């Protein structure tokens, strides 16, 4: 090995001298990447000896071409030459989508007439296009019919009665008024005393207490005359003077105990009043609709009861008349005030208005049935739009612009020159070719290797969409196409197909509607998200999102392009809801068709692979039951191959499912494989015939293929069964047979009897499973080995597979081997992690 490394190093130095520069990669490393290049190595050594740099470059170039051809050959095995498919797709799509070119009039609306056309006879022709436009306008503009919402009425009535109960409670807390007989203090004086502010009350009360009141028998005619002029000036209003005069008069003519009772009553009433006012303010802060203010406390009990009766009557009257949704508060307040006029005293109107404003709420809702009937009656009442003309009358003169009415007459008299528009169809075919080219370009970069049946399925989806529209189906099937193509072939292809269909349908079929745009938007959402999903349940939920998107986009576009009044929004919302149902319905169709299409076209979608990898599948349950050792072997191989596939960017789901099924053929004779012998007698020791033992081992491939076909596994999964063994030699029994042949010359030894039939791995995924399967037993046997020792052993196995040519068609490169080896050792470390040794005392 040391001598070989020295030779390789010398070759590298000679190569650099021959080329006159330092290459990006050593020559020896370059040739080690491909076993097919080994035959060129000796040639290079001879060229180096002659210092033929041009010859070296030629060999290097030829070797690079060989490496590139391996990758291209791998892609060709996966895909097909799309030339024939391209032509068929363009022709079929052009024929089906180009419906408008088959019977297209040469004369069009808003074009100049090439000659003067005269009506040959008197006719009256219906303008169906104008009639449909009028019917659509009538349907959209139909006013809704409303009905009373009894639940809203009950809510308003309950809220009104609740306010009355709160008002009664507040008045109960406030106490009766007047709080003393009116011959003691007048109503005016009591109102002032109860509601005076503290800043005003304190000086007033001091004046009262400081006043010198003479005895009753010597009192002058006016008790206030006992106050000084300065004290009288401190009373700012006549109400204060009146209240003070009455208090002093009562103090003069009453006993001390009676005066004391009055003063205590005043303090209590003032305290109650302030507490109730604070409660009002607190309720107003917590509930903006709270209708009561301090003015409400000034009502007498009779006024309060009268107010309740009047407000109830006005409220019931307004609810019976109906309150429209969206009615501005200022208009509602004006209506309440008008209803209250004459029903309550003017002084009580503000309180009554606030109570009703806080209680009443809109109670008119649309009656959908009556609205629909009215809309249908309105549409039926629309008279057909007709165009009349008399015989010999000029329809349109030469050079004049053709109007819609002129075109109706020209088309009726067959003057519109309808014909097969070859040029238009050819132009549309060129446009379709561009669209198909865009699809193929996207496919080349996102999902290379589509089969002919895949192209056919996508074309079938496209033709079905156009066919349904031509048949007059009310909703485009774009959501179903988006979900299916996105789920089968990825987001990029799904979005491309939906976008191209949304562009081609208006051009080829003459469609141009908001519903088509909404359908395309929902389909794009489905196509972009479907590829990420891993279960039918998630796909069903996505169908709801597609429908919601379609309905929402329809609503937005309708409001943007066809503004309507709020009175007819219910019709627009109904149409949007119908679009949402269309989106959901097509999603349901897509979900229902997907399993059948997957089996019919042999598709391996992420969802199908996830379902196949379910350990509860019958075949996997049989494997776990009949060959438990093989099943455990499969799980470890799956862990190794999945980790490597994830690191290299391969199809992880395909690797997982393919690995689980790659050894199902061992169920034909589980005891013939050591992992299922559970430490028992080795069956092959009893057979003692390496040819028969090799045949048993090889049969697990043929039997596995039979089982896979019987259970209708996809061909991509079936490929893992033979390709994970390739054409490898069953070396153990081959060496046994070789020893027997050495002792018995009559025995004919052929490697073919001890080699698998192949083929070798045809994809990176099956190549990874071959490598993982080869390394699994060796890694399991390592218990106390270091990671470096494990890596050395894995590299040895990988180099053996590489030198044997087993990976030459798998698209795996030599650089990938280093990554795969590191990943395998890392997974082995995760499986082989150490555990803490518990002391015996800690064990149960």
Secondary structure, DSSP 8 states (H G I E B T S, - for coil): -HHHHHHHHHHHHHHHHHHTS--SS-HHHHHHT-GGGHHHHHHHHHHHHTT-HHHHHHHHHHHHHHHHHHHHHHHHHHS---HHHHHHHHHHHHHHH-GGGTTEESS-TTSB-SS-EE-SS-EEEE-HHHHHHHHHHHHHH----EEE-HHHHHHHHHHHHHHHHHHHHHHHHH--SSSS-TTTS-HHHHHHHHH--HHHHHHHHHHHHH-----GGG--S-GGGGS-HHHHHT--SHHHHHHHHHHHHHHHHS-HHHHHHHHHHHHHHHHHHHHHHHHHHHHHHH-TT----GGGGG--HHHHHHHHHHHHHHHHHHHHH---TT--HHHHHHHHHHHHBTTB-GGGHHHHHHHHHHH----EEE-HHHHHHHHHHHHHHS---EEEE-TT-EEE-TT-B--HHHHHHHHHTT-S-EE--HHHHHHHHHHHHHHHHHHHHHHHHHS----HHHHHHHHHHHHHHHHHHHTT-SS-THHHHHHHHHHHH-HHHHHHHHHHHHHHHHHHH----HHHHHHHHHHHHHHHHHTT--SHHHHHHHHHHHHHHHHHHHHHHHHHHS---GGGHHHHHHHHHHHHHHHHHHHHHHHHHHHHHHHHTT---HHHHHHHT-TTSHHHHHHHHH-HHHHHHHHHHHHHHHHHHHHHT--HHHHHHHHHHTTGGGGGSGGGSGGGSTTS--HHHHH--HHHHHHHHHHHHHHHHHHHHHTT--HHHHHHHHHTTTT-B-HHHHHHHHHHHHH-TT----GGGGB-------SHHHHHHHHHHHHHHHHHH-SS--HHHHHHHHHHHHHHHHHTTTTTTS---HHHHHHHHHHHHHHHHHHT-------GGG--
